[in-house]
């Protein structure tokens, strides 16, 4: 394979003194799938953003086919046949697939009007060429997340890019959708495309990639052939120490029931379809209960009902005997900590400072954060608390006064986790809490969750990662089409059984 891209001695410093990349050199072959891995803040996204023209480097060189390039913006990168698909999907929901794909490159006909038939046919041709199984006339708002991601990739292929950069491509996908994406990426590679992708999932990296580059604290640790490494080796290179992947829940006997959900049902006011049907379960003190299910089977609706964001049609929710069924969100927050799967919309305010995000909810429930009879925030205490979260959760940041959006997705998640796990609440609701975190951070968060169970808290963990559920839970509830179809002791089941129940329900297990 020839060297398509060569990066030499790249340096990037964010003021005043955050070294994001420190003398990084790496090359990418033509027609390979090359993974970039590292802890949150290791420099992976920064490296790819520089290559894509989103950020300038402070020093160093980028060569493509032996010629030095320096892109001022993504448009110049696309002109050089480099495209990037970001974690956040950037499509217009009300447009069709073909309208999104041709946007900005529409073929025009008489009187400079868009030739809609020609545009649609061009997109259909690309869909067939790359075997993407998309309907060009489908409205993007009606597509699954996996299909939307295909549209993002198709947009770039329509612009004839030969180098595809994918930032956490599986972060928004269910386990059942990932193999199809991987098959499509392999086909692209076999057709001569070069795929560069950032991931925290080491099993996926080993399954998909040809070579892997490991970054740690802004420096390149190694570039290795995938066939020569194991997950354990990669994890140690990423974090600089051994990482334990085995089950770590220690089987503390559960105490009294803390959370008690009984007969919760919810019907869609639009389709009249049952979204939740007679959901009943308990979570006890010192117990970690997991919820497994294919995305779209009622997990989101259950979370919304529990948090008071939607009113159930029937049923009750009690914590420590207090009936919260008709209570406000703030009243519920006195009893529960909550980590949302959607950190940018529900878990944080991206335009507020990191310090402000850290004290959210605390400032309403803890008088230590206010003075003058609760009317004025105690900013000194807020700053001290924010610094404590930064150190405890190893949040990579420049200043707690910076906007939340200045952080990487993984570091945003650490801020949210630190804030919520610091609340003095008997029940903890965690919805995909480790999504976007590296293996070292996941290990730390798992230990924090277990420590909370040692403190007699009851914990409900919703996760698309079955290995995560098997690692730290006592019981697993399987949700299928809005019903709990199984309540399993984790040590008495296995991933295969849970996977069948997720897909087929109790009748086909």
C-alpha positions, 0 to 999 in steps of 0.5 A: 500500500502506498502512503496517501496521507503523511502527517509530520510533527504536528503541534496544536496548543489551545491557549493558554497552555493546553497541549492538544497535540505534541509532535505527532507524526503518522501516515495513512495508507491508501485503501485501508481502514485506520483507527485512532484510539485514545483517552478523552482529550488524547488529541484524536478529534483535534488531529482529524479536525486539523486534517479536515480544515476545521482547525489550524495547526501551530506547526507541522506538515500534512502531505497528501500524495507527497504534496504539502497541503494546509486547508483553511476550511472543510470546503477545501478539504472536500475539494481535495476529496476528504470528507468527515462525518461527525458524531452529531448528525447534521441533516435537515430533517424535513428534507428527503434523502436526495435533497440532503445529499445534493444540497449545495451541489444541485444540478440546474436546468432551464432558467437555473431551476433545480433539475429535481428529476436529474438530482434524484436520479443521481442520488439513486445511482450513488445509492445503488453503486454503494449498496446503501439500501436507502429510499431517495424519497424518504424524509430524513425525520422518518429514518432510523439513526443508522439510516441517517448516518448512511445519508451523511456518508452518501453526501460525501460520496456524492462529492467524490471524496476518497478519504472518509473520516468518521468520528465515533461512527457507532456511538449512536447505533444499536448493537444490531445496526453496527455489523451492517455499517461495518460491511458497508465500510469494508466495501468502501475500503475494497473499492479503494476508499481510505477510512479513518475512524475514531472510536472508544470501542476496542472490540470494534476497532479490532474487528474493523480496522487494518491498522491502529494509531494510539494517542495518549495525552497529545502524543503518539504512543504507537501505530500497529497492525491490528492483527498483532494486538489484543483489547488488553494491549490496546487498553494498556497503551491508551491509559498507561496501566492495566485495565480490568475488563472482568466482572467487578460487581461484588454481590452485596446483598440487596436491602429494602426496596428504594424504587418501586414502579407499579403498572406503568403504562403509556399510550402514544397520543398520536398513533394510539400505540402502547409505548409502555405496558404494565411496567412493574419492577423494584430496585433495592438499596445496594442493588444495580439493575440493568435494562437491556433492549434494542433502541426504540423499545420503550427505554426513552419513554420509561426514562421520561415518565420516571423523570416527570417529563411525560405523564403516564396513563396509569401506574405509580412511582415511589422512592423510599415510600414517597409517591412521586407519580404526580410530582414536579421534576424538581421534587423528584430530583430530591430523590434521584440523580439522573444522567441522560443519554442526550448530554447536549440537549438534556444533560447540559447547557452547552453555551453556559460555563463548565462551572455553571453546568457542574452546579446545576440542580445542586444550587436548587437542592443544596443551600451551600451553593447560595447565600443571602437567603438563597437568592444569590449564588455563592460563586466561590463555593461553586468554583471550588466544587467545579474544581473538585469535579475536574480533579475527581473525574479527570476532566480535561479542560482549560478553565471552568469558566469556559463554555461547556461546548469547548469540551470534547464529548467525553469530557462533557460526559465526565462533567455531567457524571461528576455533577449527578453522582455527587448528589445526595439521592437514594436512587440513581437513574443512569441512561447510557452513562458511559457512551463516548467515554474511553476505557480508562474513564469507563473503568473509573465510572463503573467503580464509582457506580459500585461505590454508590451501591456500597453506600446503599443507593439503588441504581437503574442502569440503561445501556446498549452495551451488554458487556457493561450490564454483565460487568456491574449489574445484579439483575437485568430487565429486558424491555421488548415493545414496551414490556418487561419480558424478562427479569434475570439474575445476571450471574444466571444468564448470558449475553446470548440469552439476553440478546435473543430476548431483546430481539424476539421477546419472551415468546421466542427466547 
